[in-house]
Amino acid sequence: MKTVAIVLAAGSGSRMNSDVKKQYMEIGGKPLIYYSLRAFEESIIDDIVLVVSRGDIDYVRREIVEKFGFDKVTAIVEGGLARYHSVRRGLEAAAPDCDYAFIHDGARPFVNDEIIMRALHAVKEHGACVVGMPVKDTIKISDDKGFASQTPDRAHTWMIQTPQVFSYKMILELYQRLDREEGELMAKGVNITDDAMVVEYFTDKKVKLVEGSYTNIKITTPDDIPAAEAILRSVK
């Protein structure tokens, strides 16, 4: 069994209001991307493919991968215009003999070995799984005018995180199909926002929900930085 982690760090981080790209901003004295890379480096994952912004390959190799000794990083590739372009490029850069692909947002620094192992057990049984947690709040679905139109049963509502984990050959083929049919999907108004949606849209395969952690947060805005630093202190 061979596993690969596709770590996505190609976003612009525009909502951070910073001249430094989000993935390189320091938390606890280390770049944000360092923490998820370290988690996969120290786990059962065999290879890591790092997807970065255009023009950042040399910088990331020198200042992140080599500086911190991430030996499992086998490829660094440039991302695309949208997240799903970046995922496809990362998958295509992985070794063809991979069995399972862990697709992870590099802006989630608190993935850990327990989450990785739960996801591995689930994907081996089901072939497709995503990490997430049950929501704590009531969720409302709005209509086009901003009024509440539906209230889903909270007992069946999850907030989805990463990693999202799949049979490698299946998810690679589906992302390549997505690339071929991109124009048609856009014309239909189909908006792919995570990896599970690719499986859900193109197949009838069910995606297993796997418990992650409420601390497995995504760093998106400046307000997330103090929360991340507090989590980091508690983990230490």
MDAnalysis code that builds the backbone (N, CA, C; Angstrom):
import MDAnalysis as mda
import numpy as np

u = mda.Universe.empty(708, n_residues=236, atom_resindex=np.repeat(np.arange(236), 3), trajectory=True)
u.add_TopologyAttr("name", ["N", "CA", "C"] * 236)
u.add_TopologyAttr("resid", np.arange(1, 237))
u.add_TopologyAttr("resname", ["MET", "LYS", "THR", "VAL", "ALA", "ILE", "VAL", "LEU", "ALA", "ALA", "GLY", "SER", "GLY", "SER", "ARG", "MET", "ASN", "SER", "ASP", "VAL", "LYS", "LYS", "GLN", "TYR", "MET", "GLU", "ILE", "GLY", "GLY", "LYS", "PRO", "LEU", "ILE", "TYR", "TYR", "SER", "LEU", "ARG", "ALA", "PHE", "GLU", "GLU", "SER", "ILE", "ILE", "ASP", "ASP", "ILE", "VAL", "LEU", "VAL", "VAL", "SER", "ARG", "GLY", "ASP", "ILE", "ASP", "TYR", "VAL", "ARG", "ARG", "GLU", "ILE", "VAL", "GLU", "LYS", "PHE", "GLY", "PHE", "ASP", "LYS", "VAL", "THR", "ALA", "ILE", "VAL", "GLU", "GLY", "GLY", "LEU", "ALA", "ARG", "TYR", "HIS", "SER", "VAL", "ARG", "ARG", "GLY", "LEU", "GLU", "ALA", "ALA", "ALA", "PRO", "ASP", "CYS", "ASP", "TYR", "ALA", "PHE", "ILE", "HIS", "ASP", "GLY", "ALA", "ARG", "PRO", "PHE", "VAL", "ASN", "ASP", "GLU", "ILE", "ILE", "MET", "ARG", "ALA", "LEU", "HIS", "ALA", "VAL", "LYS", "GLU", "HIS", "GLY", "ALA", "CYS", "VAL", "VAL", "GLY", "MET", "PRO", "VAL", "LYS", "ASP", "THR", "ILE", "LYS", "ILE", "SER", "ASP", "ASP", "LYS", "GLY", "PHE", "ALA", "SER", "GLN", "THR", "PRO", "ASP", "ARG", "ALA", "HIS", "THR", "TRP", "MET", "ILE", "GLN", "THR", "PRO", "GLN", "VAL", "PHE", "SER", "TYR", "LYS", "MET", "ILE", "LEU", "GLU", "LEU", "TYR", "GLN", "ARG", "LEU", "ASP", "ARG", "GLU", "GLU", "GLY", "GLU", "LEU", "MET", "ALA", "LYS", "GLY", "VAL", "ASN", "ILE", "THR", "ASP", "ASP", "ALA", "MET", "VAL", "VAL", "GLU", "TYR", "PHE", "THR", "ASP", "LYS", "LYS", "VAL", "LYS", "LEU", "VAL", "GLU", "GLY", "SER", "TYR", "THR", "ASN", "ILE", "LYS", "ILE", "THR", "THR", "PRO", "ASP", "ASP", "ILE", "PRO", "ALA", "ALA", "GLU", "ALA", "ILE", "LEU", "ARG", "SER", "VAL", "LYS"])
u.atoms.positions = np.array([
    [0.836, -1.189, 0.000],
    [0.000, 0.000, 0.000],
    [0.872, 1.240, 0.000],
    [0.615, 2.150, -0.945],
    [1.384, 3.383, -1.026],
    [0.434, 4.574, -0.966],
    [0.820, 5.567, -0.161],
    [-0.024, 6.740, 0.047],
    [0.721, 8.005, -0.345],
    [-0.034, 8.990, -0.836],
    [0.540, 10.291, -1.175],
    [-0.348, 11.376, -0.585],
    [0.271, 12.428, -0.086],
    [-0.455, 13.610, 0.382],
    [-0.251, 14.726, -0.629],
    [-1.344, 15.242, -1.172],
    [-1.308, 16.407, -2.047],
    [-1.601, 17.618, -1.167],
    [-0.590, 18.420, -0.883],
    [-0.751, 19.570, 0.010],
    [-0.865, 20.833, -0.840],
    [-1.999, 21.508, -0.716],
    [-2.303, 22.662, -1.551],
    [-1.877, 23.951, -0.865],
    [-0.966, 24.675, -1.509],
    [-0.479, 25.947, -0.968],
    [-0.314, 26.950, -2.098],
    [-1.304, 26.993, -2.985],
    [-1.209, 27.837, -4.176],
    [-2.151, 29.034, -4.125],
    [-2.841, 29.222, -3.016],
    [-3.783, 30.331, -2.928],
    [-3.096, 31.673, -2.750],
    [-3.814, 32.735, -3.048],
    [-3.253, 34.078, -2.911],
    [-3.407, 34.629, -1.503],
    [-4.378, 34.099, -0.762],
    [-4.593, 34.596, 0.596],
    [-5.027, 36.046, 0.623],
    [-5.846, 36.468, -0.333],
    [-6.225, 37.877, -0.462],
    [-6.983, 38.395, 0.752],
    [-7.708, 37.519, 1.435],
    [-8.490, 37.961, 2.593],
    [-7.638, 38.197, 3.836],
    [-6.340, 37.902, 3.757],
    [-5.460, 38.143, 4.905],
    [-4.983, 39.590, 4.972],
    [-5.171, 40.363, 3.890],
    [-4.734, 41.760, 3.848],
    [-3.260, 41.897, 4.216],
    [-2.435, 41.055, 3.599],
    [-1.006, 41.039, 3.913],
    [-0.204, 40.948, 2.624],
    [0.993, 41.569, 2.647],
    [1.895, 41.461, 1.502],
    [2.524, 40.078, 1.419],
    [2.531, 39.359, 2.540],
    [3.077, 38.000, 2.589],
    [1.945, 37.015, 2.316],
    [2.158, 36.085, 1.407],
    [1.131, 35.089, 1.124],
    [0.818, 34.292, 2.386],
    [-0.451, 33.958, 2.521],
    [-0.929, 33.312, 3.740],
    [-0.104, 32.092, 4.128],
    [0.236, 31.267, 3.160],
    [0.922, 30.015, 3.469],
    [2.336, 30.210, 4.013],
    [2.886, 31.426, 3.842],
    [4.236, 31.709, 4.317],
    [4.249, 32.592, 5.565],
    [3.079, 33.053, 5.987],
    [3.010, 33.846, 7.222],
    [3.406, 32.977, 8.412],
    [4.081, 33.576, 9.364],
    [4.586, 32.795, 10.500],
    [3.557, 32.691, 11.616],
    [3.459, 31.484, 12.149],
    [2.688, 31.197, 13.354],
    [3.606, 30.402, 14.276],
    [3.804, 30.883, 15.459],
    [4.706, 30.197, 16.379],
    [6.126, 30.117, 15.863],
    [6.538, 31.111, 15.066],
    [7.908, 31.153, 14.571],
    [8.180, 30.300, 13.345],
    [7.139, 29.679, 12.774],
    [7.302, 28.833, 11.586],
    [6.277, 29.256, 10.527],
    [6.595, 29.086, 9.238],
    [5.598, 29.380, 8.205],
    [4.369, 28.491, 8.369],
    [3.218, 29.015, 8.047],
    [1.966, 28.270, 8.204],
    [2.035, 26.899, 7.544],
    [2.588, 26.827, 6.336],
    [2.632, 25.576, 5.595],
    [3.504, 24.527, 6.273],
    [4.421, 24.965, 7.130],
    [5.328, 24.042, 7.823],
    [4.557, 22.979, 8.608],
    [3.467, 23.377, 9.264],
    [2.818, 22.492, 10.220],
    [2.123, 21.303, 9.555],
    [1.412, 21.544, 8.462],
    [0.780, 20.412, 7.790],
    [1.816, 19.521, 7.126],
    [2.875, 20.120, 6.580],
    [3.941, 19.300, 6.000],
    [4.596, 18.427, 7.066],
    [4.825, 18.984, 8.242],
    [5.431, 18.195, 9.312],
    [4.522, 17.044, 9.728],
    [3.218, 17.301, 9.791],
    [2.278, 16.246, 10.183],
    [2.345, 15.073, 9.219],
    [2.379, 15.348, 7.923],
    [2.462, 14.257, 6.944],
    [3.855, 13.634, 6.920],
    [4.876, 14.440, 7.115],
    [6.257, 13.930, 7.148],
    [6.425, 12.895, 8.247],
    [5.771, 13.113, 9.384],
    [5.941, 12.242, 10.547],
    [4.861, 11.161, 10.628],
    [4.075, 10.999, 9.567],
    [2.971, 10.035, 9.565],
    [3.293, 8.841, 8.676],
    [2.287, 8.012, 8.441],
    [2.441, 6.836, 7.578],
    [2.488, 7.187, 6.098],
    [2.232, 8.439, 5.754],
    [2.249, 8.875, 4.355],
    [3.625, 8.599, 3.749],
    [3.635, 8.079, 2.521],
    [4.899, 7.762, 1.853],
    [5.495, 8.960, 1.124],
    [4.674, 9.657, 0.344],
    [5.160, 10.783, -0.461],
    [4.287, 12.004, -0.230],
    [4.888, 13.171, -0.440],
    [4.156, 14.439, -0.377],
    [4.385, 15.185, -1.683],
    [3.303, 15.631, -2.297],
    [3.388, 16.526, -3.452],
    [2.876, 17.888, -2.993],
    [3.707, 18.894, -3.129],
    [3.378, 20.240, -2.670],
    [3.006, 21.098, -3.876],
    [1.820, 21.685, -3.839],
    [1.334, 22.522, -4.939],
    [1.400, 23.977, -4.496],
    [2.154, 24.798, -5.224],
    [2.416, 26.175, -4.807],
    [2.008, 27.161, -5.896],
    [2.070, 28.438, -5.550],
    [1.720, 29.489, -6.496],
    [2.767, 29.596, -7.598],
    [2.352, 30.184, -8.689],
    [3.244, 30.380, -9.822],
    [4.464, 31.201, -9.406],
    [5.628, 30.708, -9.751],
    [6.873, 31.392, -9.452],
    [7.457, 31.104, -8.084],
    [6.775, 30.260, -7.286],
    [7.220, 30.027, -5.903],
    [8.000, 28.730, -5.720],
    [8.198, 27.955, -6.762],
    [8.803, 26.634, -6.591],
    [10.193, 26.722, -5.975],
    [11.060, 27.557, -6.509],
    [12.433, 27.651, -5.990],
    [12.443, 28.141, -4.551],
    [11.623, 29.131, -4.258],
    [11.548, 29.662, -2.890],
    [11.106, 28.584, -1.913],
    [10.052, 27.865, -2.256],
    [9.514, 26.844, -1.355],
    [10.513, 25.699, -1.172],
    [11.168, 25.308, -2.242],
    [12.161, 24.234, -2.127],
    [13.284, 24.641, -1.166],
    [13.746, 25.876, -1.315],
    [14.878, 26.342, -0.513],
    [14.470, 26.689, 0.921],
    [13.398, 27.484, 1.080],
    [13.060, 28.058, 2.380],
    [12.109, 27.200, 3.211],
    [11.477, 26.225, 2.606],
    [10.549, 25.365, 3.348],
    [11.038, 23.918, 3.344],
    [11.123, 23.318, 2.173],
    [11.408, 21.883, 2.084],
    [12.821, 21.562, 2.548],
    [13.814, 22.237, 1.975],
    [15.204, 21.948, 2.344],
    [15.533, 22.486, 3.732],
    [15.059, 23.663, 4.049],
    [15.371, 24.279, 5.341],
    [14.896, 23.423, 6.511],
    [13.700, 22.839, 6.380],
    [13.131, 22.071, 7.488],
    [13.254, 20.558, 7.284],
    [13.928, 20.150, 6.239],
    [14.235, 18.736, 6.047],
    [13.035, 17.855, 5.781],
    [12.134, 18.295, 4.914],
    [10.964, 17.483, 4.575],
    [11.354, 16.504, 3.464],
    [11.845, 15.357, 3.864],
    [12.383, 14.381, 2.909],
    [11.311, 13.676, 2.089],
    [10.070, 13.676, 2.566],
    [9.012, 12.974, 1.843],
    [8.441, 13.789, 0.687],
    [8.833, 15.052, 0.569],
    [8.350, 15.865, -0.545],
    [9.055, 15.408, -1.810],
    [8.328, 14.737, -2.675],
    [8.909, 14.178, -3.901],
    [8.708, 15.078, -5.109],
    [7.786, 16.036, -5.007],
    [7.535, 16.945, -6.133],
    [6.952, 18.251, -5.614],
    [7.335, 19.345, -6.259],
    [6.743, 20.659, -6.018],
    [6.266, 21.167, -7.375],
    [4.978, 21.450, -7.490],
    [4.418, 21.854, -8.780],
    [3.619, 23.137, -8.615],
    [3.455, 23.856, -9.723],
    [2.654, 25.071, -9.711],
    [1.171, 24.732, -9.809],
    [0.365, 25.492, -9.064],
    [-1.069, 25.298, -9.116],
    [-1.690, 25.983, -10.313],
    [-3.008, 25.917, -10.395],
    [-3.729, 26.503, -11.513],
    [-4.619, 27.646, -11.073],
    [-5.530, 28.046, -11.953],
    [-6.397, 29.186, -11.677],
    [-7.365, 28.904, -10.527],
    [-7.896, 27.715, -10.481],
    [-8.845, 27.340, -9.439],
    [-8.297, 26.174, -8.632],
    [-8.918, 25.934, -7.478],
    [-8.439, 24.864, -6.607],
    [-8.420, 23.527, -7.327],
    [-9.466, 23.245, -8.106],
    [-9.516, 21.924, -8.740],
    [-8.444, 21.758, -9.813],
    [-7.983, 22.862, -10.418],
    [-6.844, 22.759, -11.323],
    [-5.591, 22.350, -10.547],
    [-5.418, 22.958, -9.373],
    [-4.243, 22.657, -8.548],
    [-4.256, 21.213, -8.077],
    [-5.424, 20.722, -7.687],
    [-5.524, 19.332, -7.244],
    [-5.131, 18.384, -8.371],
    [-5.668, 18.637, -9.567],
    [-5.347, 17.761, -10.699],
    [-3.839, 17.754, -10.964],
    [-3.211, 18.899, -10.949],
    [-1.767, 18.955, -11.197],
    [-0.995, 18.209, -10.116],
    [-1.453, 18.333, -8.885],
    [-0.804, 17.595, -7.808],
    [-0.948, 16.102, -7.968],
    [-2.138, 15.654, -8.315],
    [-2.373, 14.223, -8.519],
    [-1.525, 13.691, -9.670],
    [-1.414, 14.454, -10.738],
    [-0.646, 13.999, -11.891],
    [0.849, 13.949, -11.601],
    [1.304, 14.685, -10.583],
    [2.720, 14.674, -10.220],
    [3.067, 13.548, -9.255],
    [2.069, 12.844, -8.745],
    [2.311, 11.750, -7.802],
    [2.799, 10.509, -8.546],
    [3.409, 9.605, -7.796],
    [3.873, 8.343, -8.386],
    [2.672, 7.542, -8.871],
    [2.743, 6.958, -10.060],
    [1.584, 6.244, -10.632],
    [1.187, 4.987, -9.870],
    [2.059, 4.503, -8.994],
    [1.733, 3.285, -8.249],
    [1.082, 3.578, -6.899],
    [0.628, 4.810, -6.692],
    [-0.041, 5.153, -5.434],
    [-1.370, 4.417, -5.317],
    [-1.721, 4.105, -4.102],
    [-3.013, 3.477, -3.830],
    [-4.041, 4.483, -3.338],
    [-3.614, 5.386, -2.439],
    [-4.544, 6.337, -1.851],
    [-3.944, 7.736, -1.857],
    [-4.796, 8.733, -2.142],
    [-4.365, 10.129, -2.164],
    [-5.080, 10.909, -1.067],
    [-4.295, 11.590, -0.229],
    [-4.806, 12.473, 0.810],
    [-4.691, 13.902, 0.273],
    [-5.807, 14.557, 0.028],
    [-5.797, 15.915, -0.505],
    [-6.063, 16.871, 0.652],
    [-5.103, 17.776, 0.901],
    [-5.161, 18.592, 2.119],
    [-4.862, 20.048, 1.822],
    [-5.633, 20.942, 2.431],
    [-5.368, 22.373, 2.335],
    [-4.219, 22.738, 3.268],
    [-3.157, 23.305, 2.695],
    [-2.007, 23.684, 3.513],
    [-2.329, 24.739, 4.548],
    [-3.472, 25.420, 4.396],
    [-3.891, 26.426, 5.371],
    [-4.579, 25.809, 6.580],
    [-4.599, 24.476, 6.662],
    [-5.081, 23.784, 7.871],
    [-3.862, 23.192, 8.574],
    [-3.271, 23.938, 9.491],
    [-1.998, 23.500, 10.081],
    [-2.131, 22.425, 11.147],
    [-3.351, 22.139, 11.618],
    [-3.474, 21.274, 12.784],
    [-3.988, 19.871, 12.471],
    [-3.817, 19.430, 11.235],
    [-4.033, 18.012, 10.950],
    [-3.029, 17.227, 11.777],
    [-3.421, 16.050, 12.249],
    [-2.508, 15.283, 13.102],
    [-2.580, 13.797, 12.753],
    [-1.767, 13.019, 13.431],
    [-1.657, 11.601, 13.101],
    [-2.954, 10.848, 13.354],
    [-3.698, 11.249, 14.395],
    [-4.953, 10.571, 14.675],
    [-5.950, 10.772, 13.532],
    [-6.031, 11.986, 13.010],
    [-6.925, 12.262, 11.887],
    [-6.488, 11.477, 10.657],
    [-5.197, 11.482, 10.393],
    [-4.661, 10.781, 9.223],
    [-4.973, 9.291, 9.299],
    [-4.797, 8.698, 10.456],
    [-5.031, 7.266, 10.603],
    [-6.514, 6.923, 10.490],
    [-7.394, 7.754, 11.069],
    [-8.828, 7.495, 10.925],
    [-9.239, 7.556, 9.456],
    [-8.686, 8.529, 8.733],
    [-9.009, 8.656, 7.317],
    [-8.472, 7.465, 6.517],
    [-7.291, 7.000, 6.864],
    [-6.710, 5.858, 6.160],
    [-7.571, 4.612, 6.340],
    [-7.984, 4.346, 7.566],
    [-8.835, 3.174, 7.814],
    [-10.142, 3.281, 7.031],
    [-10.707, 4.492, 6.964],
    [-11.982, 4.668, 6.263],
    [-11.838, 4.505, 4.760],
    [-10.774, 5.064, 4.189],
    [-10.623, 4.975, 2.735],
    [-10.323, 3.544, 2.304],
    [-9.623, 2.796, 3.134],
    [-9.351, 1.399, 2.798],
    [-10.643, 0.595, 2.744],
    [-11.609, 0.967, 3.573],
    [-12.879, 0.243, 3.599],
    [-13.862, 0.757, 2.551],
    [-13.883, 2.081, 2.334],
    [-14.940, 2.680, 1.512],
    [-14.451, 3.253, 0.182],
    [-13.155, 3.494, 0.040],
    [-12.623, 4.021, -1.209],
    [-12.697, 5.524, -1.355],
    [-13.492, 6.182, -0.500],
    [-13.628, 7.640, -0.546],
    [-14.109, 8.121, 0.813],
    [-13.413, 9.102, 1.384],
    [-13.842, 9.646, 2.666],
    [-13.377, 11.093, 2.797],
    [-14.078, 11.843, 3.642],
    [-13.683, 13.212, 3.940],
    [-13.715, 13.411, 5.450],
    [-12.785, 14.216, 5.915],
    [-12.712, 14.549, 7.326],
    [-13.633, 15.737, 7.600],
    [-14.278, 15.703, 8.738],
    [-15.147, 16.815, 9.122],
    [-15.617, 16.636, 10.551],
    [-16.486, 17.534, 10.985],
    [-17.039, 17.464, 12.333],
    [-18.514, 17.870, 12.300],
    [-19.338, 17.255, 13.165],
    [-20.734, 17.695, 13.263],
    [-20.806, 19.168, 13.664],
    [-21.738, 19.890, 13.074],
    [-21.864, 21.305, 13.417],
    [-22.430, 21.452, 14.823],
    [-22.058, 22.544, 15.482],
    [-22.565, 22.828, 16.826],
    [-23.750, 23.786, 16.790],
    [-23.884, 24.518, 15.701],
    [-24.918, 25.535, 15.591],
    [-26.015, 25.087, 14.627],
    [-27.188, 25.687, 14.763],
    [-28.249, 25.467, 13.798],
    [-27.861, 26.140, 12.483],
    [-28.096, 25.444, 11.380],
    [-27.762, 25.951, 10.054],
    [-29.053, 26.353, 9.333],
    [-29.018, 27.524, 8.683],
    [-30.139, 27.985, 7.866],
    [-29.701, 28.051, 6.401],
    [-30.570, 27.613, 5.512],
    [-30.378, 27.784, 4.079],
    [-31.178, 29.007, 3.654],
    [-30.524, 29.955, 2.974],
    [-31.214, 31.178, 2.586],
    [-31.752, 31.069, 1.162],
    [-32.756, 31.897, 0.878],
    [-33.214, 32.021, -0.501],
    [-32.430, 33.127, -1.191],
    [-32.813, 33.468, -2.431],
    [-32.068, 34.463, -3.199],
    [-32.176, 35.868, -2.619],
    [-33.151, 36.090, -1.759],
    [-33.349, 37.420, -1.187],
    [-32.822, 37.538, 0.243],
    [-32.169, 36.479, 0.718],
    [-31.572, 36.540, 2.040],
    [-32.489, 36.161, 3.183],
    [-33.609, 35.513, 2.867],
    [-34.506, 35.025, 3.913],
    [-34.273, 33.535, 4.143],
    [-34.464, 33.109, 5.392],
    [-34.303, 31.693, 5.711],
    [-35.377, 30.883, 4.988],
    [-34.932, 29.845, 4.266],
    [-35.889, 29.024, 3.523],
    [-35.915, 27.578, 4.002],
    [-34.809, 27.112, 4.585],
    [-34.752, 25.741, 5.082],
    [-33.892, 25.691, 6.334],
    [-34.200, 24.720, 7.197],
    [-33.383, 24.470, 8.385],
    [-33.057, 22.984, 8.424],
    [-31.880, 22.587, 7.924],
    [-31.521, 21.168, 7.937],
    [-31.408, 20.632, 9.367],
    [-31.684, 19.374, 9.515],
    [-31.556, 18.717, 10.816],
    [-30.090, 18.753, 11.248],
    [-29.829, 19.409, 12.354],
    [-28.449, 19.569, 12.819],
    [-27.779, 18.224, 13.074],
    [-28.547, 17.214, 13.404],
    [-27.976, 15.888, 13.691],
    [-27.313, 15.282, 12.465],
    [-27.659, 15.780, 11.275],
    [-27.117, 15.222, 10.041],
    [-26.261, 16.240, 9.272],
    [-25.839, 17.294, 9.953],
    [-25.090, 18.360, 9.286],
    [-23.655, 18.404, 9.786],
    [-22.727, 18.364, 8.857],
    [-21.301, 18.387, 9.186],
    [-20.624, 19.578, 8.521],
    [-19.580, 20.096, 9.162],
    [-18.692, 21.043, 8.494],
    [-17.485, 20.247, 8.004],
    [-17.179, 20.406, 6.738],
    [-16.178, 19.558, 6.100],
    [-14.798, 20.193, 6.165],
    [-13.814, 19.350, 6.426],
    [-12.432, 19.771, 6.544],
    [-11.597, 19.017, 5.501],
    [-10.317, 19.047, 5.674],
    [-9.401, 18.179, 4.926],
    [-8.459, 17.555, 5.948],
    [-7.839, 16.408, 5.600],
    [-7.733, 15.815, 4.272],
    [-9.023, 15.134, 3.817],
    [-9.151, 15.084, 2.474],
    [-10.167, 14.286, 1.827],
    [-9.408, 13.199, 1.064],
    [-9.818, 11.964, 1.250],
    [-8.960, 10.834, 0.879],
    [-9.716, 9.874, -0.042],
    [-9.013, 9.426, -1.094],
    [-9.657, 8.625, -2.124],
    [-8.693, 7.590, -2.692],
    [-9.286, 6.585, -3.320],
    [-8.496, 5.712, -4.168],
    [-7.806, 6.582, -5.211],
    [-6.491, 6.446, -5.335],
    [-5.727, 7.354, -6.195],
    [-6.178, 7.284, -7.647],
    [-6.281, 6.111, -8.188],
    [-6.634, 5.987, -9.605],
    [-8.014, 6.561, -9.884],
    [-8.955, 6.333, -8.968],
    [-10.305, 6.851, -9.165],
    [-10.307, 8.372, -9.169],
    [-9.696, 8.996, -8.164],
    [-9.776, 10.451, -8.055],
    [-8.972, 11.129, -9.157],
    [-7.878, 10.516, -9.597],
    [-7.121, 11.078, -10.721],
    [-7.964, 11.066, -11.990],
    [-8.597, 9.956, -12.275],
    [-9.432, 9.860, -13.479],
    [-10.597, 10.851, -13.428],
    [-11.191, 11.039, -12.248],
    [-12.317, 11.953, -12.133],
    [-11.873, 13.405, -12.309],
    [-10.715, 13.752, -11.769],
    [-10.233, 15.120, -11.945],
    [-9.841, 15.388, -13.398],
    [-9.310, 14.404, -14.071],
    [-8.998, 14.577, -15.485],
    [-10.282, 14.714, -16.306],
    [-11.314, 13.993, -15.912],
    [-12.618, 14.158, -16.571],
    [-13.175, 15.551, -16.303],
    [-13.043, 16.017, -15.061],
    [-13.494, 17.362, -14.716],
    [-12.801, 18.403, -15.587],
    [-11.520, 18.214, -15.821],
    [-10.773, 19.140, -16.657],
    [-11.316, 19.144, -18.092],
    [-11.623, 17.964, -18.606],
    [-12.134, 17.865, -19.976],
    [-13.526, 18.490, -20.117],
    [-14.340, 18.381, -19.067],
    [-15.728, 18.824, -19.146],
    [-15.959, 20.147, -18.418],
    [-14.881, 20.862, -18.130],
    [-14.978, 22.083, -17.335],
    [-15.947, 23.099, -17.953],
    [-15.812, 23.335, -19.251],
    [-16.672, 24.314, -19.905],
    [-18.137, 23.968, -19.805],
    [-18.452, 22.695, -19.991],
    [-19.838, 22.238, -19.907],
    [-20.399, 22.417, -18.504],
    [-19.580, 22.107, -17.496],
    [-20.044, 22.245, -16.114],
    [-20.271, 23.708, -15.757],
    [-19.378, 24.581, -16.226],
    [-19.547, 26.004, -15.956],
    [-20.826, 26.521, -16.594],
    [-21.121, 26.040, -17.780],
    [-22.346, 26.461, -18.465],
    [-23.593, 26.026, -17.693],
    [-23.483, 24.904, -16.996],
    [-24.604, 24.407, -16.197],
    [-24.674, 25.075, -14.828],
    [-23.651, 25.861, -14.480],
    [-23.624, 26.498, -13.170],
    [-23.172, 25.587, -12.055],
    [-22.485, 24.508, -12.407],
    [-21.979, 23.580, -11.397],
    [-20.720, 24.171, -10.772],
    [-20.721, 24.318, -9.470],
    [-19.592, 24.916, -8.760],
    [-18.952, 23.866, -7.864],
    [-17.775, 23.372, -8.254],
    [-17.073, 22.345, -7.485],
    [-16.261, 23.021, -6.387],
    [-16.621, 22.788, -5.122],
    [-15.949, 23.467, -4.013],
    [-15.068, 22.552, -3.168],
    [-15.214, 21.246, -3.332],
    [-14.283, 20.353, -2.642],
    [-14.146, 19.054, -3.434],
    [-13.234, 18.215, -2.991],
    [-12.902, 16.997, -3.736],
    [-14.037, 15.992, -3.709],
    [-14.750, 15.915, -2.600],
    [-15.862, 14.980, -2.501],
    [-16.915, 15.267, -3.564],
    [-17.106, 16.531, -3.914],
    [-18.111, 16.888, -4.916],
    [-17.784, 16.290, -6.279],
    [-16.493, 16.122, -6.573],
    [-16.100, 15.520, -7.844],
    [-16.594, 14.081, -7.897],
    [-16.417, 13.357, -6.789],
    [-16.895, 11.974, -6.712],
    [-18.416, 11.937, -6.743],
    [-19.054, 12.828, -5.992],
    [-20.510, 12.848, -5.912],
    [-21.148, 13.203, -7.255],
    [-20.514, 14.087, -8.009],
    [-21.101, 14.540, -9.270],
    [-20.955, 13.500, -10.375],
    [-19.787, 12.885, -10.455],
    [-19.510, 11.996, -11.586],
    [-19.822, 10.526, -11.318],
    [-20.041, 10.152, -10.066],
    [-20.283, 8.751, -9.751],
    [-21.459, 8.637, -8.782],
    [-21.872, 7.402, -8.524],
    [-22.899, 7.160, -7.509],
    [-22.283, 6.626, -6.218],
    [-20.961, 6.763, -6.103],
    [-20.252, 6.266, -4.928],
    [-20.505, 7.174, -3.729],
    [-20.776, 6.573, -2.584],
    [-20.975, 7.348, -1.372],
    [-19.630, 7.681, -0.726],
    [-19.545, 8.885, -0.187],
    [-18.322, 9.358, 0.464],
    [-18.526, 9.286, 1.976],
    [-17.659, 8.555, 2.633],
    [-17.762, 8.357, 4.082],
    [-17.289, 9.601, 4.832],
    [-18.053, 10.010, 5.852],
    [-17.652, 11.110, 6.721],
    [-16.847, 10.556, 7.889],
    [-15.699, 11.171, 8.130],
    [-14.772, 10.707, 9.171],
    [-14.511, 11.843, 10.153],
    [-14.516, 11.532, 11.435],
    [-14.291, 12.569, 12.439],
    [-12.897, 13.166, 12.323],
    [-12.849, 14.489, 12.264],
    [-11.587, 15.208, 12.266],
    [-11.335, 15.787, 13.647],
    [-11.358, 17.110, 13.749],
    [-11.174, 17.770, 15.032],
    [-11.675, 19.209, 14.919],
    [-12.243, 19.716, 16.001],
    [-12.672, 21.118, 15.985],
    [-11.480, 22.072, 15.952],
    [-10.289, 21.568, 16.255],
    [-9.093, 22.410, 16.155],
    [-8.463, 22.364, 14.761],
    [-9.002, 21.531, 13.877],
    [-8.463, 21.411, 12.518],
    [-9.006, 22.556, 11.659],
    [-8.711, 23.784, 12.073],
    [-9.289, 24.965, 11.450],
    [-8.501, 25.368, 10.207],
    [-9.168, 26.153, 9.356],
    [-8.518, 26.706, 8.178],
    [-8.214, 28.173, 8.421],
    [-6.988, 28.575, 8.151],
    [-6.577, 29.963, 8.339],
    [-6.952, 30.735, 7.073],
    [-7.882, 31.666, 7.229],
    [-8.419, 32.381, 6.070],
    [-8.322, 33.897, 6.210],
    [-8.638, 34.418, 7.395],
    [-8.648, 35.859, 7.629],
    [-7.739, 36.200, 8.810],
    [-7.405, 37.473, 8.997],
    [-6.546, 37.860, 10.135],
    [-7.095, 37.411, 11.485],
    [-8.419, 37.309, 11.614],
    [-9.008, 36.879, 12.883],
    [-8.636, 35.451, 13.248],
    [-8.230, 34.660, 12.255],
    [-7.878, 33.263, 12.511],
    [-6.492, 33.106, 13.130],
    [-5.643, 34.116, 12.985],
    [-4.263, 33.994, 13.473],
    [-4.201, 33.831, 14.989],
    [-4.862, 34.693, 15.793],
    [-4.815, 34.481, 17.251],
    [-5.364, 33.122, 17.673],
    [-6.420, 32.665, 16.993],
    [-6.984, 31.349, 17.319],
    [-5.973, 30.255, 17.023],
    [-5.273, 30.371, 15.889],
    [-4.267, 29.369, 15.532],
    [-3.113, 29.371, 16.532],
    [-2.687, 30.538, 16.955],
    [-1.589, 30.617, 17.926],
    [-2.003, 30.022, 19.268],
    [-3.270, 30.216, 19.649],
    [-3.764, 29.622, 20.902],
    [-3.803, 28.108, 20.799],
    [-4.266, 27.585, 19.653],
    [-4.283, 26.134, 19.457],
    [-2.872, 25.586, 19.487],
    [-1.946, 26.288, 18.845],
    [-0.560, 25.842, 18.800],
    [0.029, 25.765, 20.204],
    [-0.254, 26.745, 21.025],
    [0.245, 26.720, 22.417],
    [-0.351, 25.549, 23.189],
    [-1.621, 25.267, 22.955],
    [-2.251, 24.160, 23.678],
    [-1.722, 22.819, 23.221],
    [-1.416, 22.711, 21.937],
    [-0.853, 21.456, 21.416],
    [0.523, 21.216, 21.994],
    [1.328, 22.278, 22.066],
    [2.669, 22.135, 22.622],
    [2.616, 21.753, 24.091],
])
